[in-house]
Amino acid sequence: VAFNRHVTDQGYDVTLLERHIDEALALTKGRPPIASLAATMALEHFTAMLAHQLIADPRHLKGGDEQAAALWRWHAAEEIEHKGVAYDTWLHATRDWSRWQRWKIKAFVMLG
């Protein structure tokens, strides 16, 4: 909460992003737990792509407060790790599924 508040205090409007995340997670209400895992896996994948870009291109943090930039880099690395954990959990939870079935669900969720 404090981290998101800091982003907002710096002039970034994240309400649309937060709304999209809330909507994506709401789609899993009342569905089997595997649906929540699929949604989590997709969100962590998108977050990891953003995090990778933040780390790979120093222009994103150029001119910013060094302590805040260090926190952003640490947080980005953590988000990349979350992607791996979510995907490994997905693979374990769907270990009895065919590759086609896993791909189909992943693609459907990521398009949603």
N, C-alpha and C positions, 0 to 999 in steps of 0.2 A: 504494500500500500504506500509506504514512504517513498519507495523507488518510483512508482508511477506518479505520485504527487510531485516529486522532483521534476520529472519529465514535463508534466503539465505546467509547473512553475517556470520552466524554461521556455514556455511559449508553444509547446507542441500539443495539438488537440488530438487526443487518442480516443475520443468518445466513439467514433465510427468503428475503429478497430476493436474496442471493447464490446461494442454491440454485436459485431460479426461473430466474435468468439462466443458470446452468450447465446446467440442464435444457433451456432453450430452445436454447442453443448446441449441446448434444449431439445434438439432433434433426437437425442438418445433417451430422453425421459420415457419411462415405461417400456423400454426395449430391453432385450437381454444384455447382460454386462459386457459381452463381446462388442456390442455397438459402442459403448462408452470407451472401451479400449481402442477401437478403430478410430474414433473421433480424437482421442488423446494422441494417438500415433500420428495422425494427419496434422494436428496442430503443432506437435513437437517438430515434425518435419519442416513445416513452413517457418517456424521460429528458428530452427537451426540454419536454414538458408539465410535468413536475415542476420543471424549471429555470425555466420561465416563471412558474410560481406563486410560486417562491421570490423572484424579482426583483419581481414585481408586488405582492406583499403584504409590506410591511416587518415585519409582526407576526411572521413566521417567524424573523427574526434579532434581534428586539427584546430588549434586555437581555444579548445575547451579547458576547463579546470582540470588539472592533472589528476587530482584525486578522483574526480567524477569519471574521467576517462579510464582510469585504472579499474574503477568499479564496473564500468560498462564492459571492459575487456574481460574481466573475471566473470561477469554475468553471461556474456556471450559464450565463453568457454563452457560454462555450466549448462547453458541451453543446448549446446551441441551434444554434451554428454546425455542430457535428457532424451534426445532423439534416439540415441543408441539403446538406452534402457527401455524406452517405449517399444521400439522395434523388436528387441530381444524378447520382451514380454509377449508381444503379438505372435512372434514365431513359436514361442513355447505354447501359448494358449491355443494356437491353431495347428499344432504339430500333426494332427490327424487329418487336416484338410489337404486337398490337392493344391499344387502351386496355382492352378487356374482359379480355384475358388478364392484363395488368398488375394490374388491379383485383382480379381473382379471386385471384391469388397473394398480393397484399398483404393482402386480407381474410382469407384462410386463415391466413397466418402471424401476423397480429395477433390472431386469435382463439385461436391455439395457445398 
